[in-house]
């Protein structure tokens, strides 16, 4: 069982920056880690993902503004969010793919990010 503990988030004005962190309780067999978000009334969507080797991928809506990074020694993934827009508002969830032969997804409980205009 892997627990993901998120920190960061909060309220910021448009154009501002925030940083999210997510620490995993175990490092064994953690593969890709990512951030998803869910805006009010919308489905959860992928924001960014990073593999254990450091390859990254971003949603088109955040590419160039957000940066995902990972510290494998600390079992922690980060999301640096710059030039925030009101449409970035939502609950941000950390996710980890765990396993070798079978991959299991684990989720954090989410952190609210609110961007005011």
C-alpha positions in Angstrom: 0.0 0.0 0.0 1.3 3.4 -0.9 0.1 6.6 0.7 0.5 9.9 -1.2 0.6 13.1 0.9 0.1 16.4 -1.0 1.0 19.8 0.2 0.9 23.3 -1.2 -1.9 24.9 -3.2 -4.1 27.6 -1.9 -5.4 31.0 -3.3 -3.4 33.1 -5.7 -4.2 35.9 -8.1 -4.1 35.4 -11.9 -0.5 35.6 -13.1 0.9 34.3 -9.8 2.7 31.0 -9.0 2.1 28.1 -6.7 4.0 24.9 -6.0 2.5 21.5 -5.2 4.4 18.6 -3.6 3.5 15.0 -3.2 5.4 12.6 -1.0 5.0 8.8 -1.4 5.3 6.6 1.7 7.1 3.9 -0.2 9.6 4.0 -3.1 9.5 0.4 -4.2 8.1 -0.2 -7.7 6.8 3.4 -8.2 6.9 4.1 -11.8 5.2 7.1 -13.3 3.9 9.8 -11.1 1.5 12.6 -12.1 -0.8 15.4 -11.3 -4.5 15.5 -12.3 -7.0 18.2 -11.6 -10.8 18.4 -11.4 -12.5 21.7 -11.9 -16.0 22.2 -10.5 -18.6 20.4 -12.7 -15.9 18.8 -14.9 -14.2 15.5 -15.1 -10.7 14.8 -13.7 -8.0 15.5 -16.3 -4.3 14.9 -16.6 -2.1 17.9 -16.0 1.4 16.4 -16.1 3.2 13.1 -15.7 6.8 12.2 -15.1 8.3 8.7 -15.5 10.8 7.2 -13.1 13.5 8.1 -15.7 12.4 11.7 -15.8 10.5 11.9 -19.1 7.6 14.3 -18.9 4.4 15.0 -20.6 1.9 17.9 -20.2 -1.6 18.8 -21.1 -1.7 21.4 -23.8 -3.4 23.9 -21.6 -0.5 24.0 -19.1 2.6 23.3 -21.3 5.1 26.1 -21.0 3.6 27.3 -17.7 3.7 24.3 -15.4 6.8 22.1 -14.7 6.7 18.7 -13.1 9.8 17.3 -11.4 10.7 14.4 -9.2 13.1 13.6 -6.5 13.4 9.9 -6.4 15.6 10.0 -3.2 12.7 11.7 -1.4 9.9 9.8 -3.2 8.5 13.2 -4.0 7.0 14.7 -7.1 6.5 18.5 -7.5 4.3 20.7 -9.7 5.5 24.2 -10.2 2.7 26.3 -11.6 3.5 29.7 -13.1 1.4 32.3 -14.9 -1.7 30.8 -13.3 -5.1 31.5 -14.9 -8.6 31.4 -13.4 -9.3 28.3 -15.5 -6.5 26.5 -13.6 -8.8 26.5 -10.5 -9.6 23.1 -9.3 -8.6 20.2 -7.0 -5.2 18.8 -7.9 -4.6 15.2 -7.2 -1.3 13.4 -7.1 -1.2 9.9 -8.7 1.4 7.2 -8.7 1.7 4.0 -10.8 3.0 1.2 -8.6 3.9 -2.3 -9.5 6.0 -4.4 -11.9 3.8 -7.0 -13.7 0.6 -5.4 -12.6 0.3 -1.6 -12.3 -1.9 -0.2 -9.5 -2.8 3.5 -9.4 -2.7 5.3 -6.1 -4.2 8.7 -5.4 -3.7 11.5 -3.0 -6.8 13.2 -1.4 -6.3 16.4 -3.4 -5.3 20.0 -2.8 -7.5 22.9 -3.8 -6.0 25.5 -6.0 -8.0 28.7 -6.6 -6.9 31.4 -9.0 -8.7 34.7 -8.7 -9.1 37.1 -11.7 
